[in-house]
Amino acid sequence: MIVIDRFEGEYAVLETDEGMMNVHRGHLPSSAREGDALSYSNGGFSVLPAQTDLQDAVRDKLRKLLGGDYD
């Protein structure tokens, strides 16, 4: 899986199964944001909205759990 960890200037720092890598923002979809899950095929990246939504939901639940907020 590939996830956008952060942006640094004109580059995105991506977290991959093999480690971290830098990619110029111009190679990502214009809608890409930190935390988005990406796929890479045919020489380009695309955002995986369902995977990103799942990651966001897990991150929110973990934040609530660690912060003492329970549903």
C-alpha positions in Angstrom: 0.0 0.0 0.0 1.1 3.6 -0.7 0.0 6.4 1.6 0.9 10.1 1.4 2.7 10.9 4.7 3.2 14.6 4.1 4.1 17.3 1.6 7.5 19.0 1.7 7.6 21.9 -0.8 7.1 20.5 -4.3 7.4 16.9 -3.1 5.1 14.4 -1.5 6.7 11.9 1.0 5.1 8.6 0.4 5.1 5.6 2.8 5.3 2.3 0.9 5.7 -1.3 1.9 9.4 -0.9 1.0 9.9 2.3 2.9 9.7 6.1 2.3 10.0 7.8 -1.0 9.7 11.3 -2.4 7.6 12.0 -5.5 7.1 15.4 -7.2 3.6 16.7 -6.6 3.1 16.9 -10.3 3.0 13.1 -10.5 0.0 12.9 -8.1 -3.6 13.6 -8.8 -4.4 17.3 -8.0 -7.0 16.2 -5.4 -4.4 14.1 -3.4 -4.0 15.1 0.2 -2.0 13.9 3.3 -3.3 10.5 4.5 -4.6 9.5 1.1 -4.1 5.9 0.0 -2.7 5.6 -3.5 -2.3 2.9 -6.2 0.3 3.0 -8.9 -0.3 1.4 -12.3 0.4 2.2 -15.9 3.0 4.8 -14.9 0.7 6.9 -12.7 -0.8 7.3 -9.3 -4.5 7.3 -8.4 -6.3 8.0 -5.1 -8.2 5.1 -3.5 -11.1 6.8 -1.8 -12.5 3.7 -0.1 -9.2 2.8 1.4 -8.5 6.4 2.5 -12.0 6.6 4.2 -11.3 3.3 6.0 -7.9 4.6 7.2 -9.5 7.9 8.4 -12.2 6.0 10.3 -9.6 3.8 12.0 -7.4 6.8 12.8 -10.4 8.7 14.4 -11.4 5.7 16.5 -7.8 5.2 17.7 -7.6 8.9 18.6 -10.8 8.7 20.5 -9.7 5.6 22.3 -6.3 7.0 23.3 -7.9 10.3 24.3 -10.5 8.7 26.4 -13.5 9.6 24.2 -15.7 6.6 23.6 -18.7 6.3 21.3 
